[in-house]
Amino acid sequence: MKPLIYHAHTFILMAFLLVSCSTVPVTGRTQLALIPSSTMLSMSFQQYDAFLKENKLSTNQEQTRVVKRVGQRIQKAVEQYMAENNLSEAIKDYHWEFNLVESPEVNAWCMPGGKVVVYSGILPITQDEAGLAVVMGHEIAHAVARHGDERMSQGLLVQTGGMALSAALASQPETTRQLWMTAFGLGASVGVILPYSRLHENEADRLGLIFMAMAGYDPRAAVTFWERMSQQKKYAAPPEFLSTHPADETRIQNIRAQIPEAMNYYR
């Protein structure tokens, strides 16, 4: 009798997963989506507001203007791309925001709903608007492709057996908080989620190149940006199979291969 119960549970789970899917723009890859977009956006807006209260915004007005200008140009490109591909519904509830925070960290990220933060520590490496567009286009692409949502869904499936997010927040708040941090690049994970992270990076590079090209920035700037980023590393990179990002050489090679596609969108 136990085997029958086991197979029934397996069938139910598989059926649940089949209907809990969405599709990534450009690549067409099917992804796991257990969490409603409205729930992710609500959490994102709360987390973003909390982050801004706890971190200092840059007082450099010129740098702040550049971040906002690049962000707004990419936002328009995203909205145009999504409209041209009948995908506007996916970003209709976005409330775009672009902020520069004072931090030596070489980092940037975008939460669901278009909530973007750039750290001042990355600006010496981006150097100009095109370099900044590489970074912001990539991070925005993560949000548009719902990579964070997908990683949260994977985490809930692995760690809570597919428990609803609201239930997980109530019964396992610390686990859920860690899942959120990992999903949006604020934590590290080695295991079942890892291969998707490398896949996400490649998808975000490809989609980000298209967005920056549509925004009027030369996508070929991505190669020189990642070459500069590679030179900035103080320590040897970990083996690629243990990294949530592709090895620098692999990433640059992939980007070179993606540039011809992106140039078709370059205005």
NUZAKOL-731293 format. One record per residue: x, y, z of N, C-alpha, C, O in turn. Coordinates in steps of 0.1 Angstrom, whole numbers, padded with zeros to 4 digits, always signed. Example, Ala and Ser with C-alpha at 12.3 -4.5 7.8 and 13.67 -1.06 7.14 Angstrom:
% residues 2
+0132-0057+0078+0123-0045+0078+0132-0033+0078+0142-0033+0085 +0128-0022+0071+0137-0011+0071+0129+0000+0079+0134+0011+0080 
***
This chain:
% residues 267
+0008-0012+0000+0000+0000+0000+0009+0013+0000+0005+0023-0006 +0020+0012+0007+0029+0024+0008+0033+0028-0006+0034+0040-0009 +0038+0019-0014+0042+0023-0028+0031+0030-0036+0034+0040-0043 +0019+0026-0034+0008+0033-0041+0006+0047-0036+0004+0056-0044 +0007+0049-0023+0007+0062-0017+0018+0071-0022+0016+0083-0026 +0030+0065-0022+0042+0072-0027+0040+0077-0041+0043+0088-0045 +0036+0067-0050+0034+0071-0064+0023+0081-0066+0024+0090-0075 +0013+0080-0058+0002+0090-0059+0007+0104-0055+0004+0114-0062 +0015+0105-0045+0021+0118-0041+0030+0123-0051+0031+0135-0054 +0038+0114-0057+0047+0118-0068+0040+0123-0080+0043+0133-0086 +0029+0116-0084+0020+0121-0095+0015+0135-0092+0015+0143-0101 +0010+0137-0080+0004+0150-0076+0014+0161-0077+0012+0172-0082 +0026+0158-0072+0037+0168-0072+0041+0171-0086+0043+0183-0090 +0042+0161-0095+0046+0163-0109+0035+0171-0116+0038+0180-0124 +0023+0168-0113+0012+0176-0120+0012+0191-0115+0010+0200-0123 +0015+0192-0102+0016+0206-0096+0027+0214-0103+0025+0226-0106 +0038+0207-0105+0050+0214-0111+0047+0218-0125+0052+0228-0130 +0040+0209-0132+0037+0212-0146+0029+0224-0148+0030+0232-0158 +0019+0227-0139+0011+0239-0140+0017+0251-0133+0012+0262-0135 +0028+0249-0126+0035+0260-0119+0047+0264-0127+0058+0264-0121 +0045+0268-0139+0056+0271-0148+0054+0284-0155+0042+0288-0157 +0064+0291-0159+0063+0303-0167+0075+0302-0178+0082+0292-0177 +0076+0311-0187+0086+0311-0197+0095+0323-0197+0090+0334-0195 +0108+0321-0198+0117+0332-0198+0117+0339-0212+0118+0332-0222 +0116+0352-0212+0117+0360-0225+0130+0357-0232+0140+0354-0226 +0130+0357-0245+0141+0355-0254+0145+0340-0255+0144+0335-0266 +0148+0334-0244+0153+0320-0245+0141+0310-0246+0143+0300-0252 +0130+0314-0241+0118+0305-0241+0119+0293-0232+0111+0284-0232 +0129+0294-0223+0130+0283-0213+0119+0283-0203+0114+0293-0198 +0114+0271-0200+0103+0269-0190+0109+0269-0176+0119+0262-0174 +0104+0277-0167+0109+0278-0154+0099+0275-0143+0087+0277-0146 +0103+0271-0132+0094+0269-0120+0089+0282-0115+0098+0291-0112 +0077+0283-0112+0071+0295-0107+0060+0292-0097+0048+0292-0100 +0064+0289-0084+0054+0285-0074+0048+0297-0067+0037+0296-0061 +0055+0309-0068+0050+0320-0060+0044+0331-0070+0050+0334-0080 +0032+0335-0066+0025+0345-0075+0034+0358-0076+0040+0362-0066 +0033+0364-0087+0041+0376-0090+0037+0387-0080+0046+0395-0075 +0024+0388-0077+0020+0398-0068+0026+0397-0054+0029+0407-0047 +0028+0384-0049+0034+0382-0036+0049+0386-0037+0054+0392-0027 +0056+0382-0047+0070+0386-0049+0072+0401-0049+0081+0406-0043 +0063+0408-0056+0064+0422-0057+0062+0429-0044+0069+0438-0040 +0052+0424-0037+0049+0430-0023+0061+0428-0014+0065+0438-0007 +0067+0416-0014+0079+0414-0005+0090+0422-0010+0098+0428-0002 +0092+0424-0023+0103+0431-0029+0102+0446-0025+0112+0452-0020 +0091+0452-0026+0089+0466-0022+0092+0468-0007+0098+0478-0004 +0088+0459+0001+0090+0460+0015+0105+0459+0018+0111+0467+0026 +0112+0449+0012+0126+0447+0014+0134+0459+0009+0144+0463+0015 +0130+0464-0002+0137+0475-0009+0137+0488+0000+0147+0494+0003 +0125+0491+0005+0123+0502+0014+0132+0500+0027+0138+0510+0032 +0132+0488+0032+0140+0486+0044+0155+0487+0041+0162+0493+0049 +0159+0483+0030+0173+0484+0026+0177+0499+0025+0188+0503+0030 +0169+0507+0019+0172+0521+0017+0172+0529+0031+0180+0538+0032 +0164+0524+0040+0165+0530+0053+0177+0527+0061+0182+0534+0070 +0183+0515+0058+0195+0510+0065+0208+0514+0058+0219+0511+0064 +0208+0519+0046+0220+0522+0038+0219+0536+0033+0209+0542+0031 +0231+0542+0032+0233+0556+0029+0232+0558+0014+0240+0552+0006 +0223+0567+0009+0223+0570-0005+0235+0579-0008+0239+0587+0000 +0240+0578-0020+0251+0587-0024+0248+0601-0024+0236+0605-0028 +0257+0610-0020+0255+0624-0021+0261+0630-0033+0261+0642-0035 +0267+0622-0041+0273+0626-0054+0262+0628-0064+0257+0618-0070 +0258+0640-0066+0247+0643-0075+0249+0639-0089+0240+0633-0096 +0261+0641-0095+0264+0637-0109+0263+0622-0110+0257+0617-0120 +0269+0615-0102+0269+0600-0103+0255+0595-0101+0251+0586-0108 +0247+0601-0092+0234+0597-0090+0225+0599-0102+0217+0591-0106 +0227+0611-0109+0220+0614-0121+0223+0604-0132+0214+0600-0140 +0236+0600-0133+0240+0590-0143+0233+0577-0141+0228+0571-0151 +0233+0572-0129+0226+0560-0125+0211+0560-0129+0206+0551-0135 +0205+0571-0126+0191+0572-0129+0188+0574-0144+0179+0568-0149 +0197+0581-0151+0196+0582-0165+0197+0569-0172+0189+0566-0181 +0208+0562-0169+0210+0549-0175+0198+0539-0172+0193+0532-0181 +0194+0539-0159+0183+0531-0155+0170+0534-0163+0163+0525-0167 +0167+0547-0164+0155+0551-0171+0155+0547-0186+0145+0544-0192 +0167+0548-0192+0168+0544-0206+0166+0529-0208+0159+0525-0217 +0172+0522-0199+0170+0507-0199+0155+0503-0196+0150+0494-0202 +0149+0510-0187+0135+0508-0184+0126+0510-0196+0118+0501-0199 +0129+0520-0204+0121+0523-0216+0124+0512-0226+0115+0507-0233 +0136+0507-0227+0139+0496-0236+0132+0483-0232+0127+0476-0241 +0132+0480-0219+0125+0469-0214+0110+0469-0218+0104+0460-0223 +0104+0481-0215+0090+0483-0218+0087+0481-0233+0077+0476-0237 +0096+0486-0241+0094+0485-0256+0096+0471-0260+0088+0466-0268 +0106+0464-0255+0108+0450-0258+0096+0441-0254+0092+0433-0262 +0092+0443-0242+0081+0435-0237+0068+0438-0245+0060+0429-0248 +0066+0450-0249+0054+0454-0257+0054+0448-0271+0044+0442-0276 +0066+0448-0277+0068+0442-0290+0066+0427-0291+0063+0421-0301 +0068+0421-0279+0067+0406-0278+0055+0402-0271+0054+0390-0266 +0045+0411-0269+0032+0408-0262+0034+0403-0248+0028+0393-0244 +0044+0409-0241+0047+0404-0228+0045+0416-0217+0050+0414-0206 +0039+0426-0221+0037+0438-0212+0031+0434-0199+0033+0440-0189 +0022+0424-0199+0015+0420-0187+0024+0416-0176+0021+0418-0164 +0036+0411-0180+0045+0406-0170+0052+0417-0162+0057+0415-0151 +0052+0429-0167+0058+0440-0160+0048+0452-0157+0052+0463-0153 +0035+0449-0158+0025+0460-0156+0025+0466-0142+0021+0477-0140 +0029+0458-0132+0029+0462-0119+0043+0467-0113+0045+0468-0101 +0052+0468-0123+0065+0473-0119+0065+0488-0114+0057+0496-0120 +0072+0491-0104+0074+0505-0099+0089+0508-0099+0096+0506-0089 +0094+0512-0111+0108+0513-0113+0114+0524-0103+0109+0534-0100 +0126+0520-0099+0134+0529-0090+0149+0526-0091+0153+0514-0091 +0157+0537-0092+0171+0535-0094+0179+0543-0084+0177+0556-0084 +0186+0537-0076+0194+0544-0065+0208+0540-0065+0212+0529-0067 +0217+0550-0061+0231+0548-0059+0234+0549-0044+0230+0559-0038 +0240+0538-0038+0243+0539-0024+0258+0539-0022+0266+0535-0030 +0262+0546-0011+0276+0547-0008+0281+0534-0002+0277+0530+0009 +0289+0527-0009+0295+0514-0004+0307+0511-0013+0307+0513-0025 +0318+0506-0007+0330+0502-0014+0327+0489-0022+0336+0485-0030 +0316+0482-0019+0313+0469-0026+0312+0471-0041+0306+0481-0046 +0318+0461-0048+0316+0461-0063+0304+0453-0065+0305+0441-0067 +0292+0459-0066+0280+0452-0067+0269+0461-0072+0269+0473-0072 +0258+0454-0076+0246+0460-0080+0235+0449-0081+0239+0437-0082 +0222+0453-0079+0212+0442-0080+0199+0449-0084+0197+0461-0083 +0189+0440-0088+0176+0445-0091+0166+0435-0085+0166+0423-0088 +0157+0440-0076+0147+0431-0070+0135+0431-0080+0134+0439-0089 +0126+0422-0078+0113+0421-0086+0106+0435-0085+0107+0442-0075 +0101+0439-0097+0094+0452-0097+0102+0463-0101+0098+0475-0101 +0115+0460-0106+0123+0471-0111+0130+0480-0100+0133+0491-0103 +0132+0474-0088+0139+0481-0077+0154+0479-0078+0159+0468-0075 +0161+0489-0083+0175+0487-0086+0184+0495-0076+0181+0506-0073 +0195+0489-0072+0205+0495-0064+0219+0493-0071+0222+0482-0074 +0226+0504-0072+0240+0503-0077+0249+0508-0065+0246+0518-0059 +0260+0501-0063+0269+0504-0052+0280+0513-0058+0285+0511-0069 +0284+0524-0051+0294+0533-0057+0307+0526-0059+0315+0531-0068 +0310+0515-0053+0322+0508-0055+0324+0502-0068+0335+0499-0072 +0313+0501-0076+0314+0495-0089+0317+0505-0100+0321+0502-0111 +0315+0518-0097+0316+0529-0107+0330+0530-0113+0331+0533-0125 +0341+0528-0105+0354+0529-0111+0357+0518-0122+0365+0520-0130 +0349+0507-0121+0351+0496-0130+0341+0499-0142+0345+0496-0154 +0329+0503-0140+0320+0506-0152+0326+0517-0160+0325+0517-0172 +0332+0528-0154+0339+0539-0160+0330+0549-0167+0332+0561-0166 +0321+0544-0175+0312+0553-0183+0298+0548-0183+0295+0537-0177 +0289+0555-0190+0275+0551-0191+0273+0537-0198+0265+0529-0193 +0281+0534-0208+0280+0521-0214+0284+0510-0205+0277+0500-0204 +0294+0512-0197+0298+0502-0187+0288+0500-0177+0285+0489-0173 +0282+0511-0172+0271+0510-0163+0259+0504-0168+0252+0496-0161 +0256+0506-0181+0245+0500-0188+0247+0484-0189+0237+0477-0188 +0259+0480-0190+0262+0465-0189+0257+0459-0176+0250+0449-0176 +0261+0466-0165+0257+0461-0152+0242+0462-0149+0236+0452-0145 +0236+0474-0152+0222+0476-0149+0213+0468-0158+0203+0462-0154 +0218+0466-0171+0210+0458-0180+0210+0444-0176+0199+0437-0176 +0221+0439-0171+0222+0425-0166+0213+0423-0154+0206+0413-0153 +0214+0432-0144+0206+0430-0132+0191+0432-0135+0183+0424-0129 +0188+0441-0143+0173+0442-0146+0168+0430-0154+0157+0426-0152 +0177+0424-0162+0173+0412-0169+0170+0401-0160+0161+0393-0162 +0178+0400-0149+0175+0390-0138+0160+0391-0134+0153+0381-0132 +0156+0404-0131+0143+0406-0126+0132+0403-0137+0122+0397-0134 +0134+0408-0149+0125+0406-0160+0123+0391-0163+0112+0386-0165 +0134+0383-0162+0133+0369-0164+0128+0361-0152+0127+0349-0152 +0125+0369-0141+0120+0363-0129+0130+0352-0123+0125+0342-0118 +0143+0355-0124+0152+0345-0119+0151+0344-0103+0152+0333-0098 +0149+0355-0097+0148+0355-0082+0135+0347-0078+0136+0340-0068 +0124+0349-0085+0112+0342-0083+0115+0327-0084+0110+0318-0076 +0122+0323-0095+0125+0309-0098+0133+0303-0087+0131+0292-0083 +0143+0310-0082+0152+0305-0072+0145+0304-0059+0147+0294-0051 +0136+0313-0056+0127+0312-0044+0119+0300-0045+0117+0292-0035 +0113+0297-0057+0104+0286-0059+0112+0273-0057+0108+0263-0050 +0124+0272-0062+0133+0261-0061+0136+0258-0046+0136+0247-0041 +0139+0269-0039+0143+0268-0025+0131+0263-0017+0133+0255-0008 +0119+0269-0019+0107+0264-0012+0105+0249-0015+0101+0242-0006 +0107+0245-0027+0104+0231-0031+0114+0222-0024+0110+0211-0018 +0127+0226-0023+0137+0218-0017+0136+0218-0002+0137+0207+0004 +0135+0230+0004+0136+0231+0018+0123+0230+0026+0123+0226+0038 +0112+0232+0019+0099+0232+0026+0089+0222+0019+0077+0222+0023 +0093+0215+0009+0085+0206+0002+0074+0213-0006+0063+0207-0009 +0077+0225-0011+0067+0232-0019+0057+0240-0011+0046+0243-0016 +0059+0242+0002+0050+0249+0010+0047+0263+0005+0057+0270-0001 +0035+0268+0006+0032+0282+0001+0041+0292+0009+0044+0290+0020 +0044+0303+0002+0053+0313+0008+0047+0318+0021+0054+0320+0030 +0034+0321+0021+0028+0327+0033+0029+0317+0045+0032+0321+0056 +0028+0304+0042+0029+0294+0053+0043+0293+0057+0046+0291+0069 +0053+0294+0048+0067+0293+0051+0071+0305+0059+0079+0303+0069 +0066+0316+0056+0070+0328+0064+0065+0327+0078+0071+0331+0088 +0053+0321+0080+0047+0320+0093+0054+0309+0101+0057+0311+0113 +0057+0297+0095+0063+0286+0103+0078+0285+0102+0084+0280+0112 +0084+0291+0092+0099+0290+0091+0104+0303+0086+0110+0304+0075 +0103+0314+0094+0107+0327+0090+0121+0328+0086+0125+0335+0077 +0130+0322+0094+0145+0324+0092+0149+0316+0079+0157+0322+0071 +0143+0304+0077+0146+0297+0065+0141+0305+0053+0149+0306+0043 +0130+0311+0054+0124+0319+0043+0132+0331+0040+0135+0335+0029 +0137+0338+0051+0146+0350+0049+0159+0346+0042+0163+0353+0033 +0165+0335+0046+0177+0330+0039+0174+0327+0025+0183+0329+0016 +0163+0321+0022+0159+0318+0008+0159+0331+0000+0163+0331-0012 +0153+0341+0006+0151+0354-0001+0165+0360-0004+0168+0364-0015 +0174+0359+0006+0188+0365+0004+0195+0357-0007+0202+0363-0015 +0194+0344-0007+0201+0336-0017+0195+0338-0031+0202+0339-0041 +0182+0340-0031+0175+0341-0044+0179+0354-0051+0180+0355-0064 +0183+0364-0043+0186+0377-0049+0201+0381-0048+0205+0392-0047 +0209+0370-0047+0223+0372-0047+0230+0377-0034+0241+0382-0034 +0222+0377-0023+0227+0381-0010+0232+0370-0002+0236+0372+0010 +0233+0358-0007+0237+0346+0000+0244+0337-0010+0244+0339-0022 +0249+0326-0005+0255+0316-0013+0249+0302-0012+0244+0299-0001 +0248+0295-0022+0242+0282-0022+0250+0272-0030+0253+0275-0042 +0254+0261-0025+0260+0250-0032+0251+0238-0032+0248+0233-0021 +0247+0233-0043+0238+0221-0043+0229+0222-0055+0233+0225-0066 +0217+0218-0052+0207+0216-0063+0204+0229-0070+0201+0229-0082 +0204+0240-0063+0201+0253-0069+0212+0258-0078+0210+0266-0087 +0224+0254-0075+0236+0260-0082+0236+0260-0097+0239+0270-0103 +0233+0249-0103+0234+0249-0118+0224+0259-0124+0228+0265-0135 +0213+0262-0118+0204+0272-0123+0210+0286-0122+0207+0294-0131 +0218+0288-0112+0224+0301-0111+0233+0304-0122+0233+0315-0127 +0241+0294-0127+0250+0297-0138+0241+0299-0151+0245+0307-0159 +0231+0292-0152+0221+0293-0163+0215+0307-0163+0214+0314-0173 +0211+0312-0151+0205+0325-0149+0215+0336-0154+0211+0345-0160 +0228+0334-0150+0238+0344-0154+0239+0345-0169+0239+0357-0174 +0239+0334-0176+0240+0335-0190+0228+0341-0197+0229+0349-0206 +0216+0337-0191+0204+0343-0196+0204+0358-0194+0199+0366-0203 +0208+0363-0182+0208+0377-0179+0218+0384-0187+0215+0396-0191 +0229+0378-0191+0239+0385-0200+0232+0387-0213+0233+0398-0219 +0226+0376-0219+0220+0377-0232+0209+0388-0232+0209+0396-0241 +0200+0387-0223+0189+0396-0223+0193+0410-0220+0188+0420-0225 +0203+0411-0211+0209+0425-0207+0215+0432-0219+0214+0444-0220 +0222+0424-0227+0228+0430-0239+0218+0435-0248+0220+0446-0254 +0207+0428-0250+0196+0433-0258+0190+0446-0253+0187+0455-0260 +0187+0446-0240+0182+0458-0233+0191+0470-0235+0186+0481-0238 +0204+0468-0232+0213+0480-0233+0214+0485-0248+0215+0497-0250 +0214+0475-0257+0214+0479-0271+0202+0487-0275+0203+0497-0282 +0190+0483-0271+0178+0490-0274+0178+0504-0267+0171+0513-0272 +0185+0505-0256+0186+0518-0249+0196+0527-0255+0198+0539-0251 +0203+0522-0266+0213+0531-0272+0227+0530-0268+0235+0538-0271 +0230+0519-0260+0244+0517-0256+0250+0505-0264+0243+0495-0266 +0262+0507-0268+0269+0497-0276+0271+0484-0268+0279+0484-0258 +0265+0473-0272+0266+0460-0264+0281+0455-0264+0284+0447-0255 +0289+0460-0273+0303+0455-0273+0311+0460-0261+0321+0455-0258 +0305+0470-0254+0311+0475-0242+0311+0464-0231+0319+0465-0221 +0303+0454-0232+0302+0443-0222+0315+0436-0221+0320+0431-0210 +0322+0434-0233+0334+0426-0233+0345+0433-0225+0352+0427-0216 +0347+0446-0227+0357+0454-0220+0354+0455-0205+0363+0456-0197 +0341+0456-0202+0337+0457-0188+0341+0445-0181+0347+0446-0170 +0337+0433-0186+0340+0421-0179+0355+0418-0179+0360+0411-0170 +0363+0423-0189+0377+0422-0188+0383+0430-0176+0392+0426-0169 +0377+0442-0175+0381+0450-0163+0377+0444-0150+0385+0444-0140 +0365+0438-0150+0361+0432-0138+0370+0420-0134+0373+0418-0122 +0374+0413-0144+0383+0401-0141+0396+0406-0136+0402+0399-0127 +0401+0417-0140+0414+0422-0135+0413+0427-0121+0423+0429-0114 +0401+0430-0116+0399+0436-0103+0400+0425-0092+0401+0429-0080 +0399+0413-0096+0398+0402-0086+0411+0401-0078+0422+0400-0085 +0411+0402-0065+0423+0401-0057+0427+0387-0055+0439+0384-0052 +0418+0378-0055+0421+0364-0052+0417+0355-0064+0409+0359-0073 +0422+0343-0065+0419+0334-0076+0404+0331-0075+0399+0329-0065 +0399+0330-0087+0384+0326-0088+0383+0312-0084+0391+0303-0087 +0372+0308-0077+0369+0294-0074+0367+0286-0086+0364+0292-0097 +0368+0273-0085+0364+0264-0097+0350+0268-0102+0341+0270-0094 +0349+0267-0115+0336+0272-0120+0324+0264-0115+0313+0269-0113 +0326+0251-0113+0315+0243-0108+0310+0246-0094+0300+0241-0090 +0318+0254-0087+0315+0258-0073+0311+0273-0073+0309+0278-0062 +0310+0279-0084+0307+0293-0085+0293+0295-0090+0288+0288-0098 +0286+0306-0084+0273+0309-0089+0274+0318-0101+0264+0321-0107 +0286+0322-0105+0288+0329-0118+0298+0321-0127+0306+0314-0122 +0296+0323-0140+0305+0316-0149+0319+0321-0147+0321+0333-0142 +0329+0313-0150+0343+0318-0150+0344+0329-0159+0337+0330-0170 +0353+0339-0156+0355+0351-0165+0357+0348-0179+0350+0353-0188 +0366+0338-0182+0369+0335-0196+0356+0329-0203+0354+0332-0215 +0348+0321-0196+0336+0315-0201+0326+0326-0204+0320+0326-0215 +0324+0335-0195+0314+0346-0196+0318+0354-0208+0309+0357-0216 +0330+0359-0209+0334+0367-0220+0333+0360-0233+0328+0367-0243 +0336+0348-0234+0334+0340-0246+0320+0339-0250+0316+0341-0262 +0311+0337-0240+0297+0336-0243+0291+0350-0247+0283+0350-0257 +0296+0360-0241+0291+0374-0245+0295+0377-0259+0288+0383-0267 +0308+0374-0263+0312+0376-0276+0303+0369-0286+0300+0375-0297 +0298+0357-0283+0289+0350-0292+0275+0356-0292+0268+0355-0302 +0271+0363-0281+0258+0369-0280+0257+0383-0287+0246+0388-0290 +0268+0389-0289+0269+0403-0293+0262+0405-0307+0255+0414-0309 +0265+0396-0317+0258+0398-0330+0243+0399-0329+0236+0407-0336 +0237+0390-0320+0222+0391-0318+0219+0405-0312+0209+0411-0317 +0226+0409-0302+0223+0422-0296+0224+0434-0305+0217+0443-0304 +0234+0433-0314+0236+0444-0324+0224+0446-0333+0223+0457-0338 +0216+0436-0335+0204+0438-0343+0194+0448-0336+0186+0453-0343 +0196+0450-0323+0187+0458-0315+0193+0472-0313+0187+0481-0307 +0206+0474-0316+0213+0486-0313+0208+0497-0321+0208+0497-0334 +0203+0507-0314+0198+0519-0321+0208+0530-0321+0206+0541-0326 
***
